[in-house]
Amino acid sequence: MPSASPAGSRSGHPAPSSLWRDRDFRRLWVGQTASQLGEHTGLVVLPLLAVLTLNASAAELGVLRGVGQAPILLLSLFVGAWVDRRRTRTVMVLTDAGRALALGAAAVAGLSGRLGLPPLYVIAFAVGALSVFFDVAYQTSLVRLVRRDQLVGGNSALEGSRSAAQTGGPALGGALVSLLSAPVAAASSALFFALSFLSIRRIRRVESTPERREDPLGVWRRIREGLRFVVHDTVLRTVCLASAAFQFSFAAVMTVYLLFLPRELHLSGAAVGLALAATGPGALLGSVLAARLPNRFGYGPVLVAAAALGDGVFLCVPALHGSSGVTVSVLVAVNFVFGAGGQLVNVAVMAVRQTATPDGMQGRVAATITFVGMGLSPLGSLLGGFLAEEWGVRTSLLATAAGMMLSPVVMALSSLARLGRTLPAVQKAADSGAPR
């Protein structure tokens, strides 16, 4: 698939010596940051609204989270094949507009007193579906926007803001729900998507329009190509398996965690937001470390160590009792370490994936890994709700946190753990072991 080169004659733009001098990259970064913040604010506003305002049961909370994550399983593979043949800027702009409208509708429904669980299910599904399109598109967009030797720096910036938004958004959402109202919290998410819309639509670099096939079976053929490529590449296959183990367990953990904090520890929405917010600074530290540690110790050892530390720290949480300052401080420390470790893994894995994948396969490979890695999230959320109902919140949190350790174990037992300090070896392995 042809793609616009930041340095080539197709785009007409010379490659800047620094990513931050590239106006189009800055616009992508601002838009992606705002979009991720809106997404993760919304993903926590809805569950906290269900728990604190609508008195949702553990099972109902599991269903709400599962509905929001279901589009990952249902749409990812098709979206990957579709995005590979589209201009990513257009995809991102349209999905931002759609999510702003969906959460704006939630705000209006809340202000009119008509907000309940059924509307929340619909809104969660709509936001989740549009987020699948945006996430695949922005990952593909970076490859078309910058040079290969700029991918690590670009990913560090994008993944840093994404990981920070994963808990900066929840912190903001929890504070708004606690201090103001659910409609205001939903409206804030809509505003973030509107900001992303305005920033990304200003990207001027023109992408080459990929050739579109008339064959109606072409989409299925392209999906199979993406699946086959990942299956035959040992490194990418391991990334899928490790991601699936993590995402399934993490979805279960978060369903129980969002019950454990307010109901077992009796924390307010603001305290919950403060605890979750610590992942943001942790993610920023992880971004800084991701630009240094793999080049010093090797990608494999860093991936395994960061995953083990970041995931394992959650095993401390079930031992906490009460809502004292000590409890909140421990939660802040846990989330900080989790954010730092998770960000290290995110940036390193993204660089490995993009280096091992040809330009024309980027969207499909990203979607395949998303499908396999996050496709089990809805089932994990449902399992978390079920376990909380049957075993109690504290025991369920311990069991699901232990499940997160499967991910570093999968990495440690695979060839991914043996990756060195440079990524050309990954490209060579992909060339020799996967069909093109």
N, C-alpha and C positions, 0 to 999 in steps of 0.2 A: 504494500500500500504506500503510495507516495505521501510524504509529509513535508510540511513547511520547515525549512531549516533556518534557524536564527542567524546562521552565518552565510547562507547561500543566496544565490540570485533569485530564488523563487520569492522570498519574502521582501527582498530589497532592503533589508536592515542589516547593518554590520553587527557582528557579535560584540557586545560590550565586554570590557575587561572584567567587570564584576556584575553579578546578577542584579545587585541593588541599583545599578545604573541603568538597567533595562526597564523602561516604563511599563512595558507589557507584563513582565514578570511581577513587578510591584502591584499592578492591577489584579493579576491573578491571585497573588498572595493576600491582598486585602480582601478580595471577594471570597476566596476560599476560607479565610479566617472568620469573616462575618457569617458565612454560610454554616460553617461547623459550629460556631457559637450559637446560632439560631437553632440548629438541629439538636444540639445537646442540652440547650435550655429547655426546648420543647419536650424532649424525651424524659426529663425529670419533672417538669411541671405537670405533665399528665398523670404519672403515677402518684406523686405527692398530692395532687388534687383528689385523686380517687381515694387515697388512704385517709387524708386529713379532713376532707370536706364531704366526700360521699360515703365514707365509712366502708370502703370496699373490703371484702374478705381477701385472705391470702390467695384463694383460687381465682377470684375476680382480677386481682392484681396480676397474677400469672398470665391470665388470658389477655389482659390489656397489653402487657409487654410482648406477649407472643404474637398478637395481631400486628403490632408495630414492626416486628422483625420478620414476619412471614414473607414480605416482598423480596427479601434477600434470597430465600429459597425458591420462590416462584419465578422471579424475573431476572436474576443475575446473569445467567448464561445468554439469554436473548438480548439483554442490554449490551453485553460485551460485543456480540456480533453486530449489533445495530450501531453502536457508537464507533466502531472501527471504520465505518463508512460514512460518518457524519462529521460536521464541524463541531468540535467540542464546545466552542464558545456559545454557539446557538443552544446546545443541549443544556449547558449550565444556566444560561439566562432564563430559559423557559421553566426549568425546574425550580429556580429561585422564585419566580413569579407564582408558580403553583403552590409552593409551600407557604408563601406569604399570604395567599388567599385562604388556604386551609386553616392556618392558625388565626387569621383575622376572623374567619367564621366562628372559631371557638370563642374568641373574645366577645363577639356580638352575642352568641348564644349564652355566654356566661352573664353578660350585662343584662340580658332580657330574662334571666332566671330559668332558662330552658336547658342548661347544660347538665347532662347526665351520662351514665356509662355508655349507652348506645352511641350517642354522638362522639364520645371520646374514642370508641373503637374505630369508627369511620375515619376520624381525623388522624388517629395514629397510623392506620393503614395507608392513608393518602400520603402523609409525610414520609413514611417509610419507603413507599414505592418511588416517590420522586427523589428521595435521598440515594437510592440505588443508582439511578441515572446520573445524579450529580457526582457521586463518588467515583464511579468508573470514568466519567468524562474528565474530571480534574486530574486524575492520575495519568490518563492518556494525553491530556493537554500539555503537561509538563515536558513529556518526551518530544512533542512537536514544537515546543517553544524554545528549548535550550539545547546546548551541545551535550554530547554524552559525558564529557569530562566535567560538566556542571551539574550532573544529576544528583550527586551526593549532597552538594550544597543546596540545590533546589529542594530536594526531599527533606533535608534537615530543617529548612525554613517552613515548608508546608506541613510536614509531620509534627514539627514543634508546635505550630499554632493549632493543629488538629487535636493533638494530645492535651494541650492546655485547655482547649475548648471542651474537651470531654468532661472535665470537672469544673472549669471556670463557668461553663454554662449551667451545670447543675447547681453550683453555688449561687449563681445569680437567680436561677429559677426558684430555688428553695427560699431565698431571702424575699423575693417578690411575692411568692405565695403566702409566706408567713407575715410579712410586714404590710403588704398592700392587699392584693386580691388575685384570684386565679385569672380573671379576664385580663388584668394588667400584665400578668406573667405571660399569658399567651400572646398578647399584643406585642410584648418586647421581642419575642421570638420572631414574629412577623416582621418587625422593623429590621432585625438583623438580616433577614432574607432580602428585604428591600434594598439594604445597603450593598449586599453582595451583587444583586441585580445591577445596580448603578455602576459598580466598579468593573465587573467583568464585561459588561456591554461596551466599555470604553477601550477594550483591547483592540489594537489596530492591525496587528500582524495577521495576514490572511493565510489560512490553512489551505493547502491544495485539496480540492474536492476528490475524495477517493472514487474510483470507478464502481458503479453499482451494477449488479448482475440482474438480468431479467428473470432468471430461473427462480421459481417460487421455492424450490428446495434449497436455494443457496444459503439461507440462514442456518438451516440444519447442518449443511456441510461445513459452514464456518464454525459452528459450535463444536462439531466433532473434531475439527482441526485444532481448536483451542484445548479441548479436553485431551486429545492425543499428545499434543506437545507437552502439556504438564505431566501427564502420566509417564511419558518416556524420559523425562528429565529428573534424575534422582534428587537433585537439590530442590527443585520446585515441588516435586511430589512430597518431600519432607515438610516443606513450608506449609503445604495444604493440610497435612495430617496434624502437625503441631498447632496450626491455627484452629483446626476443627476441635481438637481437645481443649484448647484454651477457651474458645468462644462458647462452647457448650457449657463448660463449667462456670465460666464468668457470668453467663446469662442467668444460670441458677443462683449463683452467689448474689448478684445484684437484686434479684427478686426478693430473696430472704433478707439481704442487707437493708433494703429500703423499708422492711418491716421491723427489723431488729433495732435500728436506731431510734425511731419514734416510740415503739411499743415496749421493747425490752429495756432500753436505756433511758426512755422518756425524754429524749432530746427534742427541742423545738425545731421548727423548720429552719430557722436561722442557724441553729447549732449544726444541724445536718448539712446545711450549705457550707458552713465554715470548715467542717471536717472534709467534705468532698473537694473544697477549693484547694486544699493542699496538693492535690495531684497536679494542678497547674504549674506551680513553681518547680515541682519535681520533674515535670515534663520538660520544662525549660533547661534544667540541669542535664536531663537525659539528652537533649538536642546538642548541647555543648559537648558532652562526652562522646556522642555518636560521631562527631567530626574528628575525634582524636583516638579513642581507644581501639577501634578496629585496625587502624593503621599501625598501631604499636603492638597489640597482642594477637591480632588476627580476628577475622569476622566470626569464625566458629566459636572459639572460647568466649568471646564477648557475648554472643547470642545466648549460649547456654547459661553462663553466669548471671546475666541480666535477667533472664526469664526465671531462673531458680530463685533469685533474691526478690524480684518484684512480685512474683506469684506467691512465694512462700510466706511473705510477711502477713498475708491475710489470715494465716493460721492463728495469729495472736488475738484477733478480734473477738472470737467467742468467749474468751476468758474475761472480758470486761464486764463491769457491773456499775450501775448507777450513772448519774449525769454530772458527776463532779468535773472540776477543771482538769484533774488528772486524766479522766476518761477521754475528754475531748482532746487533750494534748496527745495522748497515745493514738487516737484516731487520726489526728493531723499527721503524726509521724508515719503511721502506716500508709496513708494515702500519698504522702510525699515519696516514700521509697517505692511504692507501687508505680507512681507516675514516672519516676526516673528510670526504673527498670523497663517499664513498658515502652517508653519512648526510645530507649536504646534499641530495643528489639524492633520497633516499628521502622525506624530509619534504616537500620542495617538490612532488614529483610527487604525493604522497598528497593534499596540499591542493588541487592543481589538479584531480585526479580527483574528489574528493568535492564540490568546489564546482560542477563541471560536470555533476554527475549528480543526478537527482531521487531523493528518499528511496526510492521504490518500486523503483528500479533499482540501488541501491547494491550488493547482493549479486551480482547478475548482472554488473554492470560490473567489480567487483573480480575475479570468477571469470574473466571473459573476458580481462582483462589478465593474470591469473595464467596462464591456459591458453596464451595466445599468447606471453607473455613468458618463462615458465618451462617451457613444454611441451617445448622443445627441449633442456632440461638433460640428460635421459637420453642423448640422442644425443651431446651435448657430452662427457659423461663417457666414453662408449664410444669416441669419437674420441680423447680424451686418452690413454686406455689403449692404443689401437691405434698412435698416433703414437709413444708412448714405446717400444713394442716395436720399431717399424720404424726410427725415426730416432734413437733415444737420448733420454734424459731432458732433457739440456740444450738440444738443438736444438728439441725439441718444446715446451719451456717458452717459448722465445723466440717460436716461431710462434704459439702459443695466446695469449700475452700481447699480441702485435701485433693479434690478432683482437679483443681487447677495445676497441680504439680505434674500432671501427665504431660503437659506441653514441654517443659524442659527435659523430661525423661526421653520423649520422642526425639528431640533435637540431639541429646547426648549420645543416643544409640545409632545415629545416622551419619552419613558423610557430610552433612551440614556442619557438624561440630569440628570437622577437620579443615574448613576453609581458612586460608591464610590471610595475609595482610593486603593482598591485591586481588581485584575481581576479574582480571583477564582469564584466570584459571577457570572461573565459573563459566565464562563465555565459551571457552574451549570445551568444557564438559558438556555444555548444552549442544554445541555443534556436533559432537561425536555421538551423543546419546539420544537425540530427539529428531523427529522428522521435521522438515522445514516446509 
